[in-house]
Amino acid sequence: MNFIEFDVEDNSVCEHDYVEVRDGGDAGAPVLARLCGHEVFSTFVSSGNQLYFTFHSDEYVSRQGFRAIISASDGNGNCHKTMICMYNYYKCIHLRRKP
């Protein structure tokens, strides 16, 4: 998963608005990062076949949000699925590769 734009409320401990990325398929998976502010962060790769991410907002300060590209590969670098998640659009767009 790569964030290509990121702008949520900034706080030194990311407690108001944040995106949390976990290495696994649910809220109990190990936390890879809790992100806030306006920096574009590095790539996140799962140790298995799932990443779990949550956006939390306290609704007091509004910013642009984030855009992320999420890709699935076979471990050899061959991309099988790509999705783009965008602010102001509340679901991910699935991009399909042409055969």
JOGI-V300390 format. One record per run of one state. SS is the DSSP state (h for helix, s for strand, l for the rest). FROM is the first residue (numbers start at 1). LEN is the number of residues. If there is no record, write none. Layout:
SS:FROM:LEN
SS:FROM:LEN
This chain:
l:1:1
s:2:7
l:9:9
s:18:6
l:24:6
s:30:6
l:36:1
s:37:1
l:38:14
s:52:5
l:57:8
s:65:9
l:74:5
s:79:7
l:86:6
s:92:4
l:96:4
